[in-house]
Amino acid sequence: MNENAQELHEIQLRIQQLEELSGTDLKTEMDSLKMVLLKNPSACELLMPEDIGLCIRAIKRLVYNAKTTATKPERKVAKKVDLVALLNEDIEDE
């Protein structure tokens, strides 16, 4: 097996592993994969459309997760009310 074929095989395995990752692990692995792809342009030319599709699916998942995290409305916590104190105040006012 020549060097490009070996690199291609390693890249394909890493791409397939993206399906199992999520959150920070997925982002870290995508960054790492990006660096590997940039260092091996000749191996990238041998990638199959299915491999590229898996990468795109992982990128879409990253973007979706980032959007849902960013747009989550903050829950407002109700202020605790001391009912006993309120009732005592009402009794004293009478």
QUIJORA-V744866 format. One record per backbone hydrogen bond with DSSP energy under -1.0 kcal/mol. CO is the residue of the C=O (numbers start at 1). NH is the residue of the N-H. Records with the same first field share a line. If there is no record, write none. Layout:
CO->NH, NH
//
This chain:
2->6
3->7
4->8
5->9
6->10
7->11
8->12
9->13
10->14
11->15
12->16
13->17
16->19
17->20
23->27
24->28
25->29
26->30
27->31
28->32
29->33
30->34
31->35
32->36
33->37
34->38
35->39
36->40
40->44
41->45
43->46
44->47
48->52
49->53
50->54
51->55
52->56
53->57
54->58
55->59
56->60
57->61
58->62
59->63
60->64
61->65
62->66
63->67
64->68
65->69
66->70
67->71
81->83
82->86
83->87
84->88
85->89
86->90
87->91
88->92
89->93
//
